[in-house]
């Protein structure tokens, strides 16, 4: 009896999932990207709050990485689980850096936004600083920027009532 081709059950049906997806992969999102557009939508306080959380979580994970259970037998390298945690730390650090970069590029309009921007950048700089003098200069610059913003707001608020009286 000759072999005759038989149509497979799924032929002709649209493929809705990757046919090579690992069956053990959980449903939903399985990778992370830094959403720069979402970061750009955030206010300065939100960026500061996000940076603080990202930094804290990365520090906690980094602490776990130092535990013997995440090291090889000789204790000199991460084991496979330790490498995963290190990758997560690296991603969190990159996300934190992106939030700071957005803050650095921002041109806040209000004195409170100027202040939050300063805290975001200074807290990041403090974590990375090795010398106090350059850090102190940056801190002084942010204090100056905030004072200038408050002064401009005060001038605007005194000019507005004068304009109403003149009318």
HELIX and SHEET records of a PDB file:
HELIX    1   1 UNK A   36  UNK A   41  1                                   6    
HELIX    2   2 UNK A   44  UNK A   65  1                                  22    
HELIX    3   3 UNK A   68  UNK A   70  5                                   3    
HELIX    4   4 UNK A   80  UNK A  105  1                                  26    
HELIX    5   5 UNK A  111  UNK A  128  1                                  18    
HELIX    6   6 UNK A  132  UNK A  166  1                                  35    
END                                                                             
